[in-house]
Amino acid sequence: MSSLGVETWSVNARFRKPLGKRFSANWTVGVSRADFDAKGTFTINQIVSVNPIVTQPRSFVYEDPGSDTGFRYGIGVEWALNDRFAFDLGYQRHDTQVIDLETVLAKVIVAL
């Protein structure tokens, strides 16, 4: 049986530039850490012959890559509907040596 677990945390700084009364651009930079828990095998069918097509299963074992620290950065836009509600849309990238993760974020911000 195969399993993959990833636990991440990050510390970020967010910079915001107003582009009008209710619209702004923002940039995020920071440091992220990922702790991995991966073990198991995966199998693919390798083509051995083309005429006729003959396949052969081939298994690969993967191991836990451990933990890694990398950078996190992103850009986005924010639109404030009023003083209490805003929408935030952005793109962020977590860049480590083990894995690179790209995310698109959509948030609703409510000020209490």
C-alpha positions in Angstrom: 0.0 0.0 0.0 1.2 3.5 -0.9 0.8 6.6 1.1 1.8 10.3 0.8 1.5 12.9 3.5 2.7 16.5 3.3 2.6 19.0 6.1 3.6 22.5 5.4 3.9 25.8 7.2 5.2 29.2 6.1 6.0 32.7 7.3 5.1 35.4 4.8 5.2 39.2 4.3 2.4 40.7 2.2 2.9 44.1 0.4 -0.2 45.9 -0.8 -0.3 48.8 -3.4 -3.7 50.6 -3.8 -4.6 51.1 -7.4 -7.8 53.0 -6.8 -10.5 53.6 -4.2 -11.4 49.8 -3.8 -8.8 48.0 -5.9 -5.3 47.0 -5.0 -2.4 44.7 -6.1 -0.5 42.6 -3.6 2.8 40.7 -3.4 3.7 37.9 -1.0 7.2 36.6 -0.2 8.2 34.2 2.5 9.8 31.0 3.7 8.0 27.7 3.7 8.8 24.3 5.2 7.4 21.0 4.0 7.6 17.7 6.0 6.9 14.7 3.9 5.8 11.2 4.8 5.8 9.0 1.7 6.3 5.3 1.2 5.2 2.6 -1.2 5.5 1.6 -4.8 3.8 2.5 -8.1 3.6 0.3 -11.2 3.6 1.3 -14.9 3.2 -0.8 -18.0 6.4 -0.7 -20.0 6.1 -1.3 -23.8 8.5 -4.1 -24.7 7.5 -4.7 -28.3 5.6 -2.5 -30.8 4.5 -5.1 -33.4 2.6 -6.7 -31.8 2.3 -4.5 -28.7 3.6 -6.3 -25.7 3.6 -4.6 -22.3 5.4 -5.7 -19.1 4.5 -4.3 -15.6 7.4 -2.5 -14.0 7.3 -1.4 -10.3 9.2 1.5 -8.7 9.7 2.0 -5.0 9.7 5.5 -3.7 11.0 6.6 -0.3 10.4 9.4 2.1 12.3 12.5 0.8 12.3 13.9 4.4 11.9 17.6 5.0 12.8 20.7 3.0 12.8 24.4 3.4 12.2 26.8 0.4 10.7 30.0 -0.7 7.1 31.1 -1.2 6.1 34.0 -3.4 3.0 35.2 -5.1 1.0 38.0 -6.7 -2.7 38.9 -6.5 -5.4 41.5 -6.7 -7.9 42.6 -4.1 -11.3 44.2 -4.6 -13.0 45.8 -1.6 -16.8 45.8 -1.9 -17.1 48.0 1.2 -15.3 48.5 4.6 -16.2 45.0 5.7 -16.0 42.7 2.7 -13.4 42.1 0.0 -12.4 39.5 -2.6 -8.8 38.4 -3.1 -7.6 36.5 -6.1 -3.9 35.4 -6.4 -1.3 33.0 -7.5 1.4 31.6 -5.2 4.3 29.3 -5.7 6.0 27.2 -3.0 9.5 26.4 -4.3 11.5 23.7 -2.5 14.1 21.1 -3.8 11.7 18.2 -3.2 8.5 19.6 -4.7 7.2 22.7 -6.3 3.6 23.7 -5.7 1.7 26.3 -7.6 -1.7 27.4 -6.2 -4.4 29.8 -7.3 -6.2 31.4 -4.4 -9.7 32.9 -4.2 -10.6 34.4 -0.8 -13.5 36.3 0.7 -12.2 38.7 3.4 -14.6 39.7 6.2 -13.6 42.4 8.7 -15.3 41.9 12.1 
